[in-house]
Amino acid sequence: MEKSGYRYDTQLLIEGHDLDEDAVGAYFRAHFEGDCLLAVGDEDLIKIHFHTDEPWKVLEYCASLGEIFDIVVEDMDRQARGLKG
């Protein structure tokens, strides 16, 4: 697996109405520093996976789109050192 240059592996689901995975992906690329972006789903549910140093900004944006749940933020730096993430 390729090592990300970012510390936090951020994953969550967004449940809402009239969601647009392309628009969400474009917003991420324009406003957040990170890599390994995955934004897939439909107008009611989108899954997000993103490596970043600022997961709180991702959570704030996603919460503005709808209800967020199944939130996982893992510290990949700690994991690489053999510690619990």
GIBELTA-V702920 format. One record per run of one state. SS is the DSSP state (h for helix, s for strand, l for the rest). FROM is the first residue (numbers start at 1). LEN is the number of residues. Records with the same first field share a line. If there is no record, write none. Layout:
SS = FROM-LEN  FROM-LEN
This chain:
l = 1-7  16-5  32-2  42-3  53-2  66-1  81-5
s = 8-8  34-8  45-8  67-9
h = 21-11  55-11  76-5
